[in-house]
Amino acid sequence: MPDATCLEHPGRRAASLVACLIALLGASPAAQAERIKLTLSQAVEMARKNNLQARLAAEHREEADAMKDFARSALLPNLHGSSYQMDLTVNLAAMGFSPKNLPGIPIPLFVGPFNRFDARVQLVQSIFSFTSLKRFQAGRHGAAAAAHAERQALQLVTAATALAYLGVLEAEQNVAAAEADVQLAVRLLELARSRREAGVATGVDVARAETRLAGQRVRLAQARAQLDTARLNLLRTIGADLSSELELSDRLTFTPEALPDVSKAIAQALANRADLKAAREQLRAAEAEYGAALGGWMPSLSFFGDYGSSGLRPNELNLPTRSVGIRIDVPIFNGGRTRAETQLAAARRRQAQARYEDLRAAIEKEVREALDHLAVRTEQVRAAESAFRLAERELELAQDRFRNGLADNVEVVQAQTALENARKDWIASLALYNMARLNLAVATGHAEDFKF
């Protein structure tokens, strides 16, 4: 059906006229917007695939894995091959072979040009390097920390999606409530007019009802605008096209749940929170880096060897040659570098320890607050629901008194206002209750288990 505004306002701007004609013809000026029907779990799945924070966390994990492999390479055999063909000349006097040094022996000062060819494979294997071992351990803990950080990012994306989804549900409820308020205002206006025609009410009663209806229509427009904003927020969170039309499958409900024991909830959070696990791995990585810095004072041992062919040219006077050996490196003095690295690593270890301990305390605080808030929100919903039912009854009584001529509609308008406020409080309390449930799920490390 065409929009009623197209018929009520035929004299609007040309753009509006074009839009009205398109609506009357049943056409669309652009391609039809995609309609998305979403459950909360589907929204979370889309957000985990498309959200920037989740994608960046996955890249950080890949980076940490690469750093771990880079550190491990110092402990594994290093094998490479090389080959060269040279044409060279030599000044023997520069090497100490001169008539002055060897009198009576005819020695040419200049030799060449002549060829040299060499092709070989070289192997270096670390036997003992405390620094390399500790750096590999630090890289391994860093990779584990990045994996936990990725899970934490997914938890936050899940919570943000649930919060955006909750915002749309609340906005939809507010629109439905505003529409109910408009319908109620229309009925009360009709009642006021009928009472005036019957000689029971006055024109002031009708004007008061008309003013109330106009205000409710403004509130309905505001509620619809807030719903559009909430839908855009959800579409942006899940990475969908902002022109898509949303249809949510879940609804705001009140399902009281038994609150878990505080000590058990805290223990669960400390065992499951991915950010705490990441902080623990970062502390272990800092400890390993400190050990790597201390390893700068220790000797290292390695094996080296090569095997190849030497000659004038390939396949010309070639002979197999090799060399093998054990190398030990003993640090003596490097300008204070090792001491500075040790001090730096010790400071970073202390910082990681402080962050870990602070996070443990913060998690315990979050869990306690989440449990307190959930208990309060549960009682708030019950009180709001009771107030809503009482306001409905109060309005019925006020209407009966006005209908029977026992009072003017001031009492009706007051009861109407009380009902509207009670309905808003009830919707807000539902949203706050579910938000408290979400906060508890996040605090205990189980945001993915949250359901409406």
C-alpha positions in Angstrom: 0.0 0.0 0.0 1.3 3.5 -0.6 2.4 5.6 2.3 -0.4 7.8 3.6 1.9 10.8 3.7 2.0 10.7 -0.1 -1.7 11.3 -0.2 -1.9 13.7 2.7 0.8 16.1 1.4 0.7 16.3 -2.4 2.4 19.7 -2.4 5.8 18.7 -1.0 9.1 19.0 -2.8 9.8 17.2 -6.1 12.0 14.6 -4.5 9.1 13.7 -2.2 6.8 13.5 -5.2 9.1 11.2 -7.0 9.3 9.0 -3.9 5.5 8.9 -3.6 5.1 8.0 -7.3 7.6 5.2 -6.9 5.8 3.9 -3.8 2.4 4.1 -5.7 3.8 2.2 -8.6 5.3 -0.5 -6.3 8.8 0.1 -7.5 12.0 0.9 -5.7 14.5 3.6 -6.7 17.4 1.3 -5.9 18.0 -2.4 -5.4 16.0 -3.9 -2.6 18.0 -3.9 0.7 19.0 -7.2 2.0 16.9 -8.5 4.8 18.8 -10.3 7.6 17.1 -12.5 10.1 19.4 -12.9 13.1 19.6 -14.9 16.2 22.1 -13.8 18.8 24.4 -16.7 18.0 24.3 -15.8 14.3 25.1 -12.2 15.0 28.1 -13.3 17.2 29.3 -15.6 14.4 29.2 -12.8 11.9 31.0 -10.4 14.2 33.8 -12.9 14.9 34.4 -13.2 11.2 34.1 -9.5 10.3 34.9 -7.4 13.3 38.2 -5.5 13.1 39.4 -6.4 16.6 38.9 -10.1 16.1 40.8 -9.9 12.8 43.7 -7.9 14.3 43.9 -10.4 17.2 44.2 -13.3 14.8 47.0 -11.4 13.0 48.8 -10.7 16.3 48.7 -14.4 17.1 50.2 -15.2 13.7 52.9 -12.6 14.4 53.7 -14.2 17.8 53.9 -17.7 16.2 56.4 -16.3 13.7 58.5 -14.8 16.5 58.5 -18.1 18.3 59.7 -19.9 15.1 62.3 -17.2 14.6 63.7 -17.8 18.1 63.7 -21.6 17.6 65.8 -21.3 14.5 68.8 -20.4 16.6 68.6 -23.9 18.2 68.2 -25.9 15.0 70.9 -26.8 12.4 71.8 -24.0 10.0 72.7 -25.5 6.6 73.5 -23.5 3.5 75.5 -24.0 0.3 77.8 -21.7 -1.6 79.7 -21.7 -4.8 82.0 -19.3 -6.6 84.3 -19.1 -9.7 87.1 -16.6 -9.4 89.8 -15.1 -11.7 92.4 -13.5 -9.6 96.0 -12.2 -9.3 98.2 -12.2 -6.2 101.1 -10.0 -5.0 103.3 -12.5 -3.1 105.2 -9.6 -1.5 102.0 -8.6 0.4 102.0 -12.1 1.9 105.7 -11.9 3.1 107.3 -13.7 0.1 109.8 -11.2 -1.2 113.5 -11.2 -2.1 114.2 -9.2 1.0 112.7 -11.8 3.3 114.0 -14.8 1.3 117.4 -13.8 -0.2 118.8 -16.0 -2.9 115.4 -17.5 -3.8 113.9 -16.1 -7.0 110.3 -15.3 -6.2 108.0 -13.5 -8.6 106.2 -10.7 -7.0 103.2 -10.9 -9.2 101.3 -14.2 -9.8 98.4 -14.7 -12.1 96.0 -14.4 -13.4 94.7 -17.8 -12.4 91.3 -19.4 -11.7 89.8 -20.7 -8.5 86.6 -22.7 -8.1 84.9 -23.8 -4.9 81.5 -25.3 -4.1 80.5 -26.6 -0.6 77.8 -27.1 2.0 78.3 -25.6 5.4 76.7 -26.6 8.7 76.5 -24.8 12.0 74.7 -26.4 15.0 74.3 -24.8 18.4 75.2 -27.3 21.1 74.7 -25.1 24.1 73.4 -21.5 24.2 71.5 -20.5 27.3 70.5 -17.2 25.7 69.0 -18.9 22.6 67.2 -21.5 24.7 65.6 -18.8 27.0 64.6 -16.7 24.0 62.8 -19.7 22.4 61.0 -20.2 25.7 60.0 -16.6 25.8 58.8 -16.8 22.2 56.7 -19.9 23.1 55.1 -18.1 26.0 54.5 -15.1 23.8 52.7 -17.2 21.3 50.6 -18.7 24.0 49.8 -15.2 25.4 48.8 -14.1 21.9 46.4 -17.1 21.5 44.8 -16.2 24.9 44.6 -12.6 23.8 42.8 -13.7 20.6 40.3 -15.6 22.7 39.9 -12.5 24.9 39.3 -10.4 21.8 36.7 -12.8 20.6 35.1 -12.6 24.1 34.9 -8.8 23.9 33.5 -9.0 20.3 30.9 -11.4 21.6 30.0 -9.1 24.5 29.9 -6.1 22.2 27.6 -7.9 19.7 25.3 -9.1 22.5 25.2 -5.5 23.9 24.4 -4.1 20.4 21.8 -6.9 19.9 20.3 -6.0 23.3 20.2 -2.3 22.3 18.1 -3.2 19.3 15.7 -5.4 21.3 15.3 -2.6 23.9 14.7 0.0 21.1 12.1 -2.3 19.5 10.3 -2.7 22.9 10.4 1.1 23.2 8.8 1.6 19.8 6.1 -1.0 20.7 5.5 0.9 23.9 5.3 4.2 22.2 2.9 2.8 19.7 0.8 1.5 22.6 0.9 4.9 24.2 -0.3 6.5 21.0 -3.2 4.0 20.7 -4.1 4.7 24.3 -4.0 8.5 23.7 -6.3 8.0 20.7 -8.8 6.1 22.8 -8.7 8.6 25.6 -9.2 11.4 23.1 -12.2 9.6 21.7 -13.5 9.2 25.2 -13.0 12.9 26.0 -14.9 13.9 22.8 -17.8 11.5 23.5 -18.0 12.8 27.1 -18.1 16.4 25.8 -20.8 15.5 23.3 -22.7 14.0 26.2 -22.3 17.2 28.2 -20.2 15.5 30.9 -16.8 16.9 29.9 -15.6 20.3 28.7 -13.5 21.5 25.8 -10.5 21.7 28.2 -10.7 18.0 28.6 -10.6 17.5 24.9 -7.7 19.9 24.4 -5.8 18.2 27.1 -6.3 14.8 25.5 -5.3 16.2 22.0 -2.1 17.7 23.5 -1.3 14.4 25.1 -1.8 12.6 21.8 0.5 15.1 20.0 3.2 14.5 22.6 2.9 10.7 22.2 3.3 10.9 18.5 6.5 12.9 18.9 7.8 10.3 21.4 7.0 7.6 18.9 9.0 9.3 16.2 11.9 9.6 18.6 11.7 6.0 19.6 11.8 5.0 15.9 14.8 7.1 15.3 16.6 5.5 18.3 15.7 2.1 16.8 17.3 3.0 13.5 20.4 4.1 15.4 20.5 0.8 17.4 20.1 -1.2 14.2 23.0 0.7 12.6 25.2 0.0 15.6 24.4 -3.7 15.4 25.1 -3.8 11.6 28.4 -2.0 12.1 29.4 -4.4 14.9 28.7 -7.6 12.9 30.3 -6.1 9.7 27.1 -6.3 7.6 25.9 -3.8 4.9 24.5 -0.8 6.7 21.6 -0.7 4.2 20.4 -4.2 5.3 17.1 -4.6 7.1 17.3 -6.5 10.4 14.8 -8.9 11.9 15.9 -10.2 15.3 14.6 -13.6 16.4 15.3 -13.3 20.1 13.2 -11.2 22.5 13.9 -9.5 25.9 12.7 -11.9 28.6 12.9 -12.2 32.4 14.1 -15.7 33.5 15.3 -15.5 37.1 18.4 -17.5 37.7 20.0 -18.7 40.9 23.1 -16.6 41.6 26.3 -18.6 41.9 28.3 -18.6 45.1 30.8 -15.7 45.2 33.8 -17.8 45.9 33.0 -20.3 43.2 32.3 -17.5 40.6 35.7 -15.9 41.5 37.5 -19.2 41.2 35.8 -19.9 37.8 36.8 -16.4 36.6 40.4 -16.9 37.6 40.5 -20.3 35.9 38.8 -19.2 32.7 39.5 -15.6 32.0 41.6 -15.4 28.8 43.1 -12.0 29.6 44.4 -13.4 32.9 45.9 -16.4 31.1 47.5 -14.0 28.6 48.9 -12.0 31.4 50.3 -15.1 33.0 52.0 -16.2 29.8 53.4 -12.7 29.4 54.9 -12.9 32.9 56.5 -16.2 32.0 57.8 -14.7 28.8 59.3 -11.8 30.7 61.0 -14.3 33.1 62.4 -16.2 30.1 63.7 -12.9 28.6 65.4 -12.2 31.9 67.0 -15.6 31.8 68.1 -14.9 28.2 69.7 -11.6 29.4 71.6 -13.5 32.2 72.7 -15.9 29.6 74.8 -13.2 28.1 77.4 -13.9 30.9 77.6 -17.6 30.0 79.8 -19.3 27.3 78.2 -20.9 24.3 79.2 -23.9 22.4 78.6 -24.8 18.7 79.7 -27.2 16.1 80.6 -26.2 12.5 81.6 -28.1 9.4 81.7 -27.8 5.7 82.3 -30.2 2.8 82.8 -29.3 -0.9 84.9 -29.4 -4.0 87.8 -27.0 -4.9 89.7 -26.6 -8.1 90.5 -24.3 -11.0 87.2 -24.7 -12.6 84.2 -27.1 -12.3 85.5 -30.6 -13.3 89.1 -29.3 -13.6 91.6 -30.4 -10.9 88.8 -30.7 -8.4 89.4 -32.3 -5.1 87.0 -32.9 -2.2 87.8 -30.7 0.9 86.3 -30.4 4.3 86.6 -28.8 7.7 85.0 -29.6 11.0 85.4 -28.1 14.4 83.9 -27.1 17.8 83.7 -23.4 18.7 83.3 -22.0 22.2 82.5 -18.3 22.8 83.3 -16.8 26.2 82.0 -13.3 26.9 84.7 -11.1 28.6 83.6 -7.5 28.1 81.0 -6.0 25.8 80.9 -2.4 27.1 78.2 -3.1 29.7 75.7 -4.3 27.2 74.8 -7.6 29.1 74.3 -5.7 32.3 72.0 -3.2 30.7 70.0 -6.0 29.0 69.7 -7.7 32.4 68.5 -4.5 34.1 66.0 -3.9 31.3 64.7 -7.5 31.4 64.3 -7.3 35.2 62.3 -4.1 35.0 60.0 -5.7 32.3 59.6 -8.8 34.5 58.5 -6.6 37.5 56.1 -4.8 35.3 54.5 -8.0 34.0 54.3 -9.3 37.6 52.5 -6.1 38.7 50.1 -6.2 35.7 49.2 -9.8 36.5 48.6 -9.2 40.2 46.5 -6.1 39.4 44.4 -8.0 36.9 43.7 -10.8 39.4 42.4 -8.2 41.8 40.4 -6.4 39.1 38.8 -9.7 38.0 37.7 -10.5 41.5 36.2 -7.0 41.8 34.4 -7.4 38.5 32.8 -10.7 39.6 31.7 -9.3 42.9 30.2 -6.2 41.3 28.5 -8.3 38.5 26.8 -10.6 41.1 25.7 -7.6 43.2 24.3 -5.8 40.1 22.5 -8.9 38.9 20.8 -9.4 42.3 19.7 -5.7 42.2 18.5 -5.9 38.6 16.5 -9.0 39.4 14.5 -7.3 42.1 14.2 -4.2 39.9 12.5 -6.1 37.2 10.0 -7.7 39.6 9.3 -4.3 41.1 8.9 -2.6 37.7 6.6 -5.4 36.5 4.4 -5.0 39.6 4.3 -1.2 39.2 3.3 -1.6 35.5 0.4 -3.9 36.4 -0.8 -1.4 39.1 -0.5 1.5 36.7 -2.7 -0.3 34.2 -5.3 -0.9 37.0 -5.1 2.7 38.1 -5.7 3.9 34.5 -8.8 1.7 34.2 -10.2 3.1 37.4 -9.5 6.7 36.3 -11.2 6.1 33.0 -14.3 4.7 34.7 -14.5 7.8 36.9 -14.2 10.1 33.9 -16.6 8.0 31.9 -19.2 8.2 34.7 -18.7 12.0 35.2 -17.2 11.6 38.6 -14.0 13.5 37.7 -12.4 15.4 34.8 -9.7 13.9 32.7 -6.8 15.3 34.7 -6.9 12.2 36.8 -6.9 10.2 33.5 -3.9 12.1 32.1 -2.0 11.5 35.4 -2.8 7.8 35.3 -1.8 7.7 31.7 1.5 9.4 32.5 2.1 6.9 35.3 1.4 4.0 33.0 3.7 5.3 30.3 6.5 5.8 32.9 5.9 2.3 34.4 6.0 0.8 30.9 9.3 2.5 30.2 10.8 1.5 33.6 9.8 -2.1 33.0 11.5 -2.2 29.5 14.6 -0.4 30.9 14.7 -2.9 33.9 14.5 -5.8 31.4 17.4 -4.4 29.4 19.4 -3.7 32.6 18.7 -7.2 33.9 20.0 -8.8 30.7 23.0 -6.5 30.7 23.8 -7.6 34.2 23.6 -11.2 33.1 26.0 -10.4 30.2 28.4 -8.6 32.6 28.5 -11.7 34.8 29.2 -13.9 31.8 32.0 -11.6 30.7 33.4 -11.4 34.2 33.6 -15.1 34.6 35.0 -15.7 31.2 32.0 -17.2 29.5 30.6 -14.5 27.3 29.9 -17.0 24.5 27.4 -18.8 26.8 25.2 -15.8 27.1 21.6 -16.2 25.8 18.4 -14.3 26.0 
